[in-house]
Each structure stands twice: as structure tokens, then as C-alpha cells.
Amino acid sequence: MKLINIGFGNMISAERLVAVVSPDSAPIKRIVKEARDQGRLIDASYGRSTRAVLLMDSDHVILSALQPETIANRAGGTGEARPAEEG
């Protein structure tokens, strides 16, 4: 099981991570609000501004103070957007 450091000594399982997104868009803000209301929100930002929202396969939503690119790099991804494949 690979663990990813999401800041301040907090770790998550790489296998359970579905997406790492920026918290700025309205749909992500709505997801965070719904998770908070339903008790599925984990705030790992230690009071700092949220820079990444992590969506887990268990429907939990985790807030992190690290940039999405930093978390993607730690997870083994490039942190860069890939062009959409045309089919």
C-alpha cells in the first residue's frame, strides 16, 4: 500500500485516491459543502487556505493546503493535464 503525504504529516492511501482538484470552481465548492453537511469532510489543511481537494473512493472529501500539482507528483503522476484523446 502506497501512502501519499498531503501535508503536515497527514497521509492518504494512493489506491483510494480518485481525483485531486482545485477548490475554486462552483461544482467543487458544492461537493465540499455537501461533504461537510453529511460528515464526509476531512480538513487536513491545519487552518491554512485550501489549495487542493482530494476525492476518495469512499466518498470522503479531504482538504489540503498543498497545490494539486504537488500531490500529483507525490502520487507518481506528472501533475500536468493530458490532452484529450480523439477517437
TIPA-112701 format. One record per residue (C-alpha): residue number from 1; x, y, z; chain; residue in three letters. Coordinates in steps of 0.001 Angstrom, whole numbers, plus 500000, padded with zeros to 6 digits. Example, Ala and Ser with C-alpha at 12.3 -4.5 7.8 and 13.67 -1.06 7.14 Angstrom:
BEGIN
+-----+--------+--------+--------+-------+-----+
|   n |      x |      y |      z | chain | res |
+-----+--------+--------+--------+-------+-----+
|   1 | 512300 | 495500 | 507800 |     A | ALA |
|   2 | 513670 | 498940 | 507140 |     A | SER |
+-----+--------+--------+--------+-------+-----+
//
This chain:
BEGIN
+-----+--------+--------+--------+-------+-----+
|   n |      x |      y |      z | chain | res |
+-----+--------+--------+--------+-------+-----+
|   1 | 500000 | 500000 | 500000 |     A | MET |
|   2 | 501482 | 503333 | 498916 |     A | LYS |
|   3 | 500884 | 506350 | 501154 |     A | LEU |
|   4 | 500980 | 509941 | 499908 |     A | ILE |
|   5 | 501930 | 512819 | 502198 |     A | ASN |
|   6 | 499262 | 515524 | 501825 |     A | ILE |
|   7 | 500944 | 517971 | 504185 |     A | GLY |
|   8 | 501593 | 518426 | 507909 |     A | PHE |
|   9 | 502333 | 514728 | 508390 |     A | GLY |
|  10 | 498960 | 513590 | 507039 |     A | ASN |
|  11 | 498950 | 510599 | 504709 |     A | MET |
|  12 | 496364 | 509023 | 502422 |     A | ILE |
|  13 | 496305 | 505729 | 500574 |     A | SER |
|  14 | 497207 | 506181 | 496903 |     A | ALA |
|  15 | 494916 | 503305 | 495919 |     A | GLU |
|  16 | 491865 | 505070 | 497399 |     A | ARG |
|  17 | 492532 | 508440 | 495714 |     A | LEU |
|  18 | 490198 | 509184 | 492802 |     A | VAL |
|  19 | 490967 | 512827 | 491959 |     A | ALA |
|  20 | 492959 | 515856 | 493089 |     A | VAL |
|  21 | 491273 | 519099 | 492060 |     A | VAL |
|  22 | 491478 | 522838 | 492672 |     A | SER |
|  23 | 488868 | 524184 | 495119 |     A | PRO |
|  24 | 487993 | 527256 | 493047 |     A | ASP |
|  25 | 485133 | 526065 | 490835 |     A | SER |
|  26 | 481493 | 526174 | 491900 |     A | ALA |
|  27 | 480922 | 522400 | 491459 |     A | PRO |
|  28 | 483867 | 521581 | 493743 |     A | ILE |
|  29 | 482663 | 524114 | 496319 |     A | LYS |
|  30 | 479270 | 522381 | 496199 |     A | ARG |
|  31 | 480897 | 518956 | 496702 |     A | ILE |
|  32 | 482838 | 520288 | 499715 |     A | VAL |
|  33 | 479695 | 521827 | 501239 |     A | LYS |
|  34 | 477692 | 518615 | 500757 |     A | GLU |
|  35 | 480503 | 516536 | 502282 |     A | ALA |
|  36 | 480674 | 518903 | 505279 |     A | ARG |
|  37 | 476896 | 518659 | 505786 |     A | ASP |
|  38 | 476992 | 514838 | 505566 |     A | GLN |
|  39 | 480052 | 514371 | 507798 |     A | GLY |
|  40 | 482313 | 513105 | 504996 |     A | ARG |
|  41 | 484750 | 516059 | 505026 |     A | LEU |
|  42 | 488280 | 515749 | 506430 |     A | ILE |
|  43 | 490127 | 519053 | 506799 |     A | ASP |
|  44 | 493878 | 518368 | 506682 |     A | ALA |
|  45 | 494807 | 521983 | 505922 |     A | SER |
|  46 | 495529 | 522911 | 509572 |     A | TYR |
|  47 | 493720 | 526237 | 509223 |     A | GLY |
|  48 | 495623 | 527317 | 506148 |     A | ARG |
|  49 | 493924 | 528141 | 502864 |     A | SER |
|  50 | 492704 | 525116 | 500931 |     A | THR |
|  51 | 494649 | 524651 | 497708 |     A | ARG |
|  52 | 493608 | 521106 | 496812 |     A | ALA |
|  53 | 490513 | 518982 | 497260 |     A | VAL |
|  54 | 491067 | 515226 | 497260 |     A | LEU |
|  55 | 488176 | 512977 | 496297 |     A | LEU |
|  56 | 488381 | 509446 | 497662 |     A | MET |
|  57 | 486674 | 506236 | 496519 |     A | ASP |
|  58 | 484826 | 506073 | 499862 |     A | SER |
|  59 | 483064 | 509384 | 499006 |     A | ASP |
|  60 | 485171 | 511216 | 501596 |     A | HIS |
|  61 | 486445 | 514662 | 500649 |     A | VAL |
|  62 | 489821 | 515797 | 502018 |     A | ILE |
|  63 | 491070 | 519388 | 502061 |     A | LEU |
|  64 | 494812 | 520025 | 501768 |     A | SER |
|  65 | 496969 | 523154 | 501894 |     A | ALA |
|  66 | 499288 | 521746 | 499196 |     A | LEU |
|  67 | 498934 | 522517 | 495495 |     A | GLN |
|  68 | 497230 | 519809 | 493373 |     A | PRO |
|  69 | 500407 | 519518 | 491267 |     A | GLU |
|  70 | 502486 | 518768 | 494376 |     A | THR |
|  71 | 500129 | 516000 | 495471 |     A | ILE |
|  72 | 500011 | 514561 | 491941 |     A | ALA |
|  73 | 503817 | 514483 | 491814 |     A | ASN |
|  74 | 503961 | 512707 | 495170 |     A | ARG |
|  75 | 501407 | 510204 | 493895 |     A | ALA |
|  76 | 503649 | 509413 | 490946 |     A | GLY |
|  77 | 501747 | 511387 | 488315 |     A | GLY |
|  78 | 503180 | 514273 | 486349 |     A | THR |
|  79 | 500783 | 516866 | 487711 |     A | GLY |
|  80 | 500195 | 518120 | 484178 |     A | GLU |
|  81 | 496962 | 517938 | 482256 |     A | ALA |
|  82 | 496956 | 515471 | 479401 |     A | ARG |
|  83 | 495375 | 516440 | 476080 |     A | PRO |
|  84 | 492067 | 514733 | 475448 |     A | ALA |
|  85 | 492281 | 511715 | 473188 |     A | GLU |
|  86 | 490322 | 511970 | 469986 |     A | GLU |
|  87 | 488515 | 508899 | 468875 |     A | GLY |
+-----+--------+--------+--------+-------+-----+
//
